[in-house]
């Protein structure tokens, strides 16, 4: 990294109201603890339960890991800031946070698209499902998600490293996000803004097209089933994924595609807070409450723990 006249930034956070800061701290602390606990439970269940060894749960395991990583890259730092009042963040830590949140967040989009393809194969090609989605193929899909994300995020991030900050070091956000960082840069950011906008739009459009096209085939196939019971069972295997997709895409399209004027920054900060705290927390609850296999695996694990503690 080249030398900069400014080596630390100040994150303004969400509000100056002390009482509101306390409420935000409690809310984020509870949601973060639930996120980590819930997603770790999903990971543990998919590792120890023999009934959860299908490709769908392998992808869910990886998605839960991403959710923990994504929220951990920004929420603990903000909780520290709220509890101590220390709003400063070094240049290196700030850019590391920006890179990691983008890395985990974008990888999540590609993994959601992969999970929709998995549902397509399971519903439309059930007899060949285990052959097409064998363990090696699943591993390659996950590796591909990480590789594509690195290829997409590295070029814009390398340009961000060349930005100079000389007039202001105050970032109007609770985390190091790309838009508020570029607002305080001395150097011209038009090229980087256009590159990020194009990459974000392509990312969301391509992955969303994969999801939508997969589910068009899935729904057409399900509607051809003769019995209502079959249709209900097939829809139930896809409903959890569809809910998570709706939450993830809905919030991120608002934040990253819609141009954010200065007077809209407060709204964007609020939506970003929900994206980084609520969405990762909902993932395990959506999958566990709407999935009989996950609920059964959880009950079996609790029984085994209780038996172990008795002995």
C-alpha positions in Angstrom: 0.0 0.0 0.0 1.3 3.5 -0.8 1.7 6.2 1.8 -1.4 8.3 2.6 -1.7 11.6 4.4 -4.6 10.1 6.3 -3.9 6.8 8.2 -7.1 6.5 10.3 -10.8 7.0 9.5 -13.7 7.9 11.8 -16.9 6.0 11.3 -19.9 8.1 12.2 -22.2 5.1 12.9 -25.9 5.2 12.8 -27.0 7.8 15.3 -25.7 10.4 17.8 -28.5 9.6 20.3 -27.0 7.8 23.3 -30.3 6.0 24.2 -30.8 4.9 20.6 -27.2 3.7 20.5 -27.9 1.4 23.6 -30.9 -0.1 21.8 -28.9 -0.6 18.6 -26.1 -2.3 20.6 -28.6 -4.7 22.4 -30.4 -5.5 19.1 -27.1 -6.1 17.2 -25.6 -8.2 20.0 -28.6 -10.5 20.3 -28.9 -10.8 16.5 -25.2 -11.5 16.1 -25.3 -14.2 18.9 -28.3 -15.8 17.2 -26.6 -15.7 13.8 -23.5 -17.4 15.0 -25.3 -20.0 17.2 -27.9 -20.8 14.6 -25.6 -21.1 11.7 -23.0 -23.1 13.7 -25.9 -25.5 14.7 -26.7 -25.9 11.0 -23.0 -26.7 10.2 -22.8 -29.1 13.1 -26.0 -31.0 12.1 -24.9 -31.4 8.5 -21.5 -32.8 9.8 -22.8 -35.3 12.3 -26.2 -36.4 11.0 -26.1 -39.2 8.4 -29.5 -38.0 7.0 -28.1 -34.6 6.1 -25.4 -35.8 3.7 -27.1 -34.8 0.4 -25.7 -32.1 -1.9 -28.4 -29.7 -0.7 -27.1 -29.8 2.9 -23.5 -29.6 1.7 -24.3 -26.3 0.1 -26.3 -25.2 3.1 -23.3 -26.0 5.3 -21.1 -23.7 3.2 -23.8 -21.0 3.0 -24.0 -21.0 6.9 -20.2 -20.6 7.0 -20.5 -17.6 4.7 -23.2 -16.0 6.8 -21.1 -16.3 9.9 -18.1 -14.9 8.1 -20.0 -12.1 6.5 -21.6 -10.8 9.7 -18.4 -11.3 11.7 -16.5 -9.1 9.3 -18.4 -6.0 10.3 -20.8 -6.4 13.3 -18.3 -7.1 16.1 -16.3 -4.0 15.1 -19.4 -1.9 15.3 -20.4 -3.4 18.6 -17.0 -2.5 20.0 -17.4 1.1 18.7 -20.9 1.4 20.3 -19.6 0.0 23.7 -16.4 2.1 23.9 -17.3 5.2 21.9 -14.1 4.6 19.9 -15.1 5.4 16.3 -11.6 5.4 14.8 -10.4 2.6 12.4 -7.1 2.3 10.7 -6.7 2.5 7.0 -5.5 -1.1 6.7 -8.3 -2.5 8.9 -10.9 -0.4 7.0 -9.9 -1.8 3.6 -9.6 -5.3 5.0 -13.2 -5.0 6.3 -14.4 -3.7 2.9 -12.7 -6.5 1.1 -13.9 -9.3 3.4 -17.6 -8.1 3.5 -17.6 -8.0 -0.3 -15.8 -11.4 -0.6 -18.2 -13.2 1.7 -21.3 -11.4 0.5 -20.7 -11.9 -3.2 -19.7 -15.5 -2.7 -23.1 -16.0 -1.0 -24.8 -14.8 -4.2 -23.0 -17.3 -6.3 -23.7 -20.1 -3.8 -27.5 -19.2 -3.8 -27.4 -19.5 -7.6 -25.7 -22.9 -7.2 -28.3 -24.0 -4.7 -31.1 -23.1 -7.1 -29.4 -25.3 -9.8 -29.2 -28.1 -7.2 -33.0 -27.8 -6.7 -33.5 -27.9 -10.4 -31.6 -31.1 -10.8 -33.3 -32.7 -7.7 -36.8 -31.9 -9.1 -36.4 -32.1 -12.9 -33.8 -35.0 -13.0 -34.4 -37.0 -9.8 -33.1 -40.3 -11.2 -29.8 -38.8 -12.1 -29.5 -36.4 -9.1 -26.8 -38.2 -7.2 -24.8 -38.9 -10.4 -24.9 -35.2 -11.6 -24.5 -33.7 -8.1 -21.9 -36.0 -6.8 -19.6 -34.9 -4.0 -16.7 -33.9 -6.3 -19.0 -31.8 -8.5 -20.4 -30.1 -5.4 -16.9 -29.3 -4.2 -16.0 -27.8 -7.6 -19.2 -25.7 -7.5 -18.2 -24.2 -4.1 -14.6 -23.7 -5.2 -15.9 -22.0 -8.4 -18.0 -19.6 -6.3 -15.0 -18.5 -4.4 -12.8 -18.3 -7.5 -15.3 -16.2 -9.5 -15.8 -13.9 -6.6 -12.0 -13.2 -6.2 -11.8 -12.5 -10.0 -14.7 -10.0 -9.7 -13.6 -8.2 -6.5 -9.9 -8.0 -7.0 -9.7 -5.4 -10.0 -12.0 -2.8 -8.4 -10.4 -3.3 -5.0 -6.9 -2.8 -6.5 -8.1 0.6 -7.8 -9.4 1.5 -4.4 -5.9 1.1 -3.0 -4.8 4.0 -5.1 -7.3 6.4 -3.6 -5.8 9.3 -1.6 -7.5 10.9 1.4 -6.3 14.4 2.4 -9.3 16.6 3.2 -11.5 14.4 5.4 -11.3 11.1 7.2 -14.9 11.0 8.3 -16.9 8.1 6.8 -20.7 8.5 7.0 -21.4 4.9 7.8 -21.1 2.3 10.6 -18.7 0.1 8.4 -16.2 0.7 5.7 -18.5 0.6 2.6 -17.3 1.6 -0.8 -19.6 4.5 -1.6 -19.0 6.6 1.6 -15.2 5.9 1.2 -15.2 7.2 -2.3 -17.2 10.3 -1.2 -14.2 11.5 0.9 -11.4 10.7 -1.6 -9.3 13.5 -3.1 -8.7 11.6 -6.3 -11.2 11.1 -9.1 -13.5 8.2 -8.5 -15.7 8.2 -11.5 -14.0 5.3 -13.2 -14.1 3.2 -10.0 -17.8 4.1 -9.5 -18.7 3.0 -13.0 -16.7 -0.2 -12.7 -18.3 -1.1 -9.3 -21.8 -0.3 -10.7 -21.3 -2.5 -13.8 -19.8 -5.4 -11.7 -22.6 -5.1 -9.1 -25.3 -5.0 -11.8 -23.9 -7.9 -13.7 -23.4 -9.9 -10.6 -27.0 -9.5 -9.4 -28.5 -9.9 -12.9 -26.5 -13.0 -13.8 -27.0 -14.8 -10.5 -30.7 -13.8 -10.3 -31.3 -15.0 -13.9 -29.8 -18.4 -12.8 -32.1 -18.5 -9.8 -35.2 -17.5 -11.8 -34.6 -19.8 -14.8 -34.0 -22.7 -12.4 -37.2 -22.1 -10.6 -39.2 -21.6 -13.8 -38.3 -25.2 -14.8 -38.8 -26.4 -11.2 -42.3 -24.9 -10.9 -43.3 -26.1 -14.4 -42.2 -29.7 -13.4 -44.0 -29.6 -10.0 -47.3 -28.4 -11.6 -47.3 -31.5 -13.8 -47.3 -33.8 -10.7 -50.7 -35.7 -10.6 -51.2 -35.6 -6.8 -51.5 -32.5 -4.5 -49.4 -34.3 -1.9 -46.5 -34.7 -4.3 -46.7 -31.0 -5.4 -46.8 -29.9 -1.7 -43.8 -32.0 -0.8 -41.8 -30.8 -3.9 -42.6 -27.1 -3.1 -41.6 -27.6 0.5 -38.1 -28.6 -0.5 -37.6 -25.3 -2.4 -39.6 -22.9 -0.2 -36.7 -22.3 2.3 -34.2 -21.5 -0.4 -36.7 -19.2 -2.2 -37.4 -17.2 1.0 -33.6 -16.7 1.7 -33.1 -15.7 -2.0 -35.9 -13.1 -1.7 -34.5 -11.6 1.5 -30.9 -11.4 0.2 -31.6 -10.1 -3.3 -34.3 -7.6 -2.1 -32.1 -5.8 0.4 -28.9 -5.8 -1.7 -30.6 -4.6 -4.9 -31.8 -1.6 -2.9 -28.4 -0.8 -1.4 -26.0 -1.4 -4.3 -27.9 -0.8 -7.5 -30.0 2.2 -6.5 -27.9 5.4 -6.7 -27.4 6.7 -3.2 -27.7 10.5 -2.8 -26.4 12.1 0.4 -29.9 12.6 1.8 -30.6 8.9 1.2 -27.5 7.7 3.1 -29.4 7.3 6.4 -31.8 4.9 4.7 -29.0 3.0 3.1 -27.2 2.6 6.4 -30.4 1.2 7.9 -30.8 -1.3 5.1 -27.1 -2.3 5.3 -27.5 -2.9 9.0 -30.5 -5.2 8.3 -28.5 -7.0 5.5 -25.5 -7.6 7.8 -27.4 -8.6 10.9 -30.9 -9.8 10.2 -30.5 -11.7 6.9 -27.7 -14.0 8.3 -29.7 -14.6 11.4 -32.9 -15.6 9.5 -31.0 -18.3 7.4 -30.9 -21.1 10.0 -34.4 -20.4 11.3 -35.9 -20.4 7.8 -34.2 -23.7 7.0 -34.8 -25.4 10.3 -38.4 -24.3 10.9 -39.5 -25.3 7.3 -37.5 -28.5 7.0 -38.5 -31.7 8.8 -35.1 -33.4 8.2 -33.3 -30.5 9.9 -35.8 -30.5 12.8 -35.4 -34.2 13.2 -31.6 -34.0 13.1 -31.7 -31.3 15.8 -34.0 -33.3 18.1 -31.8 -36.4 17.7 -28.7 -34.3 18.5 -30.4 -32.9 21.7 -31.4 -36.4 22.8 -27.8 -37.7 22.3 -26.4 -34.7 24.3 -28.9 -35.3 27.1 -28.0 -39.0 27.2 -24.3 -38.2 27.2 -24.7 -35.7 30.1 -26.7 -38.3 32.2 -24.0 -40.8 31.9 
